[in-house]
Structures are given as C-alpha cells and as structure tokens.
Amino acid sequence: MGMQVEFNPDLALREPNTKSRLEEECIPKKLEPGKEYHFLKSGQRNYWLLGEIPLVTTVGNQELSRPIASVTILEATHFIKDGLPYTKGVYRINEVYDINESKIHFEGMEKIK
C-alpha cells in the first residue's frame, strides 16, 4: 500500500466564483499585494514554504495559466474530510502580474527580479 503525495511548484486555483467550488478553491476577485488569503486543495499536497511561488489559474486536468501573481505560502495543513485527504492553508500576495504582458516572472522555481 502506498501513499499518494503531490509536490506543487505553484499554487493553482480556479477562476473567481467557479460553480460547485468553494471560495477557498478559487482566486479572489481582487488580488491585493500584502494581503493574505485562504486556499483549499483536494489531495495531500506539499508546497515550498521558504520563498515565492507563482499563483496560476486552472480549469482542472493540470491546465494552467501563466503566473498571475507571486505568492508566499504561510501555512499548509493536511486533513481528512469525508474520508479523503485535503490541503488547506494561507498565502500572501507579493506582486500581481498582468497576464497579457509577455514579461517572464519565474524561471522554474526561481523568481526573476
């Protein structure tokens, strides 16, 4: 018997107000640098806690947008709900990006200054 754990180099959340998704599973309507938000993801996920990672949008099935912001994960906790593992936590917005610009903000796990 094995354990299924996912390592995520980014925080991928749904578009604001996605049907059948909780508020914590979606990106807030307005991203404000310095503000903290809660997130919720299904599965047991591990995030890098010692630096900035990209915040991206997802429609599921690992379909991800370009980074829309730089965030720092402040807290990540695993728990069981209805017999399934979940990860919840808190992230802080460091910088918000214009998704339509062509500037590159991350190179792998490293944020470009």
Summary of the structure (lengths in Angstrom):
residues: 113
radius of gyration: 13.9
end to end distance: 43.7
largest distance: 46.1
contacts: 272
relative contact order: 0.25
helix: 3%
strand: 50%
